[in-house]
């Protein structure tokens, strides 16, 4: 299967990484790309930074399973998936997902499905440092309402 998965413990440039790892061949008709960035707010609080923890074997196994499933379900020709771990500041890239396929619908739907599956199924633990007079941290309990398997 044609995919590349990475976890970065320092800031990365999503489009530079994509350029290094994407595979474009004559049979590809579309590529869908999603890049997510860290915001400086959550509901009614300002966020100074976030720490993302993981257990490498488990995280990588789940990511691999989800990517391989997307490749099979959507007849993808290539997937690139990268996610940040460690300390992250607002405006930093958190995730990039790039899916390529013969047809645009497959690439777009697979990209969305992978994003939701990543957010709900990959063991990444996020702890935010909130901006306030006192040091306050907050574990992120849910990322979105959409749950897709």
C-alpha positions as CSV (number, residue, x, y, z in Angstrom):
1,X,0.0,0.0,0.0
2,X,1.2,3.5,-0.8
3,X,1.1,5.7,2.3
4,X,3.4,7.7,4.6
5,X,2.6,8.4,8.3
6,X,4.7,10.7,10.5
7,X,4.5,12.1,14.1
8,X,6.5,15.3,14.6
9,X,7.7,16.4,18.0
10,X,8.7,19.8,16.7
11,X,7.0,22.3,14.4
12,X,6.8,21.2,10.8
13,X,5.8,22.8,7.5
14,X,2.9,20.7,6.2
15,X,3.2,21.6,2.5
16,X,7.0,21.0,2.5
17,X,6.5,17.6,4.1
18,X,3.7,16.8,1.6
19,X,5.9,17.7,-1.3
20,X,8.6,15.3,0.0
21,X,6.2,12.4,0.4
22,X,3.4,12.7,-2.1
23,X,3.1,10.4,-5.1
24,X,1.5,11.9,-8.2
25,X,1.1,9.5,-11.2
26,X,-0.8,9.8,-14.5
27,X,-3.8,7.9,-13.2
28,X,-4.5,10.4,-10.3
29,X,-7.3,12.8,-11.0
30,X,-7.5,14.5,-7.6
31,X,-5.8,15.2,-4.3
32,X,-7.6,16.5,-1.2
33,X,-5.6,18.1,1.5
34,X,-6.6,19.2,5.0
35,X,-4.3,21.1,7.3
36,X,-5.3,21.8,10.9
37,X,-3.7,24.5,13.0
38,X,-3.8,25.1,16.8
39,X,-6.1,27.9,17.8
40,X,-5.5,30.3,20.7
41,X,-9.0,29.8,22.2
42,X,-11.3,27.1,23.4
43,X,-14.9,28.0,24.1
44,X,-14.6,31.0,26.5
45,X,-10.9,30.6,27.4
46,X,-7.6,31.7,25.8
47,X,-5.1,29.0,25.3
48,X,-1.3,29.7,25.6
49,X,-0.1,26.3,24.4
50,X,-1.0,22.6,24.3
51,X,0.9,19.4,25.1
52,X,0.0,16.3,23.0
53,X,1.0,13.0,24.5
54,X,0.9,9.6,22.9
55,X,2.0,6.0,23.3
56,X,4.0,5.4,20.1
57,X,3.2,1.7,19.3
58,X,-0.5,2.2,19.9
59,X,-0.8,5.5,18.1
60,X,1.1,4.3,15.1
61,X,-0.9,1.1,14.9
62,X,-4.2,2.9,15.0
63,X,-3.1,5.4,12.4
64,X,-1.9,2.7,10.1
65,X,-5.1,0.8,10.4
66,X,-7.2,3.9,9.6
67,X,-5.0,4.8,6.6
68,X,-5.1,1.3,5.2
69,X,-8.9,1.2,5.7
70,X,-9.3,4.5,3.9
71,X,-7.2,3.2,1.0
72,X,-9.4,0.2,0.7
73,X,-12.7,1.8,1.2
74,X,-12.1,4.8,-1.1
75,X,-9.7,3.2,-3.7
76,X,-7.0,5.7,-2.9
77,X,-3.7,5.7,-4.7
78,X,-1.7,7.4,-1.9
79,X,-2.2,8.9,1.6
80,X,0.1,11.2,3.6
81,X,-0.8,11.7,7.3
82,X,1.3,13.7,9.8
83,X,0.4,14.9,13.3
84,X,2.2,16.9,15.9
85,X,3.1,15.6,19.4
86,X,4.8,17.4,22.3
87,X,4.4,21.1,23.0
88,X,2.4,23.1,20.5
89,X,1.9,26.8,20.3
90,X,-1.1,28.6,18.7
91,X,-0.8,29.0,14.9
92,X,1.4,25.9,14.7
93,X,0.3,23.1,12.3
94,X,-1.2,20.1,14.1
95,X,-2.1,17.8,11.3
96,X,-2.0,17.3,7.6
97,X,-4.0,14.7,5.7
98,X,-3.5,14.3,1.9
99,X,-5.5,11.7,0.0
100,X,-5.1,11.0,-3.7
101,X,-7.4,9.0,-6.0
102,X,-8.5,8.7,-9.6
103,X,-11.7,10.6,-8.8
104,X,-12.2,13.7,-6.7
105,X,-15.2,12.4,-4.7
106,X,-13.0,9.5,-3.4
107,X,-10.2,11.8,-2.4
108,X,-12.5,14.4,-0.7
109,X,-14.6,11.9,1.2
110,X,-11.6,9.9,2.3
111,X,-9.8,13.0,3.6
112,X,-12.9,13.9,5.7
113,X,-13.4,10.4,7.0
114,X,-9.7,10.1,8.0
115,X,-9.8,13.4,9.8
116,X,-12.8,12.4,11.9
117,X,-11.4,8.9,12.5
118,X,-8.1,10.4,13.6
119,X,-9.8,12.8,16.0
120,X,-12.0,10.1,17.6
121,X,-9.9,7.0,17.5
122,X,-6.2,7.7,17.6
123,X,-4.8,7.7,21.1
124,X,-3.5,11.3,21.4
125,X,-4.0,13.0,24.8
126,X,-4.2,16.8,24.6
127,X,-3.6,19.1,27.6
128,X,-4.1,22.8,27.2
129,X,-2.4,25.5,29.2
130,X,-5.1,28.2,29.6
131,X,-4.3,31.9,29.7
132,X,-5.3,33.3,33.1
133,X,-3.8,34.9,36.2
134,X,-3.1,31.5,37.7
135,X,-1.7,28.4,35.9
136,X,-4.7,26.4,34.6
137,X,-4.6,23.3,32.5
138,X,-7.5,21.6,30.8
139,X,-7.6,18.1,29.2
140,X,-9.3,18.2,25.8
141,X,-12.2,15.8,26.1
142,X,-13.7,15.9,22.6
143,X,-12.7,17.5,19.4
144,X,-15.9,17.5,17.4
145,X,-19.4,16.1,17.3
146,X,-18.8,14.0,14.2
147,X,-17.9,10.4,14.9
148,X,-17.1,8.3,11.9
149,X,-15.7,4.8,12.0
